[in-house]
């Protein structure tokens, strides 16, 4: 069954939390984890990935935390997914840098091309949907 990973779900939740705390507030990983009752270490890693992808900015120090680097309408859901997931495609053979020669069915596979088209449609929907639309 096609579904997002917990990491992607939590990344959406963290981004929503940051979007709802704009201004001079800089929520911490602990605050977000406590608010949603999700593992602190995972939230911390997600926020680091969002910062590396320029979706969020981190602030150090006593009053440190995170804030979004862009307005929520400028952040697509695909940006968030790509920040935290290296593999979210429908099948292994669609993964970036995946060598299809490892598949014993590549010569007789009838599903790869249709699934590639479905993946494009999924990617397009995530690209067209902004963070603001899920607030």
Secondary structure, 3 states (H helix, E strand, C coil): CCCCCHHHHHHHHHHHHHHHCCCCCCECHHHHHHHHCCCHHHHHHHHHHHHHCCCEEEECCCCCEEEECCCHHHCEHHHHHHHHCCCCCCCHHHCCCCCHHHCCCCCCCCCHHHHHHHHHHHHHHHHHCEHHHHC
